[in-house]
Amino acid sequence: MHAALIAAAEEASEHVNELPFSPVVFGVGAFVGLVALLLATYAFRSVGTRH
């Protein structure tokens, strides 16, 4: 039983999932998304003081 589990674990460790894009693309996408959220927050900075 233990030998079968060890063999299955070794096979699973050799399986590699490749990313659809380069890791740099994910980083740039996250940065652009966060900057967009920052700009949306900045656009509404004075809404509370108008009323």
C-alpha positions as a printed Julia matrix, in Angstrom:
51×3 Matrix{Float64}:
   0.0    0.0     0.0
   2.73   2.47    0.93
   4.77   1.65   -2.16
   1.76   2.39   -4.36
   1.24   5.76   -2.66
   4.9    6.66   -3.02
   4.86   5.69   -6.7
   1.72   7.79   -7.28
   3.29  10.76   -5.49
   6.42  10.51   -7.62
   4.37  10.44  -10.81
   2.33  13.44   -9.67
   5.47  15.44   -8.86
   6.74  15.01  -12.42
   3.57  16.48  -13.96
   4.09  20.16  -14.76
   1.33  22.6   -15.62
   2.63  25.32  -17.89
   1.23  28.83  -17.72
  -0.62  30.09  -20.8
   1.44  33.32  -20.71
   4.83  34.39  -19.44
   4.9   35.23  -15.7
   5.85  38.79  -16.65
   2.5   39.17  -18.43
   0.66  38.22  -15.24
   2.69  40.76  -13.27
   2.09  43.56  -15.76
  -1.62  42.67  -15.92
  -1.92  42.8   -12.15
  -0.08  46.12  -12.03
  -2.31  47.65  -14.73
  -5.44  46.36  -12.95
  -4.38  47.84   -9.64
  -3.5   51.18  -11.23
  -6.96  51.22  -12.85
  -8.54  50.63   -9.44
  -6.37  53.39   -7.98
  -7.52  55.82  -10.66
 -11.18  54.89  -10.09
 -10.73  55.52   -6.36
  -8.94  58.8    -7.04
 -11.76  59.96   -9.33
 -14.26  59.77   -6.45
 -12.06  61.41   -3.8
 -14.17  64.54   -3.32
 -17.7   63.14   -3.7
 -18.33  63.22    0.04
 -17.36  66.86    0.46
 -19.68  68.19   -2.27
 -22.85  67.61   -0.31
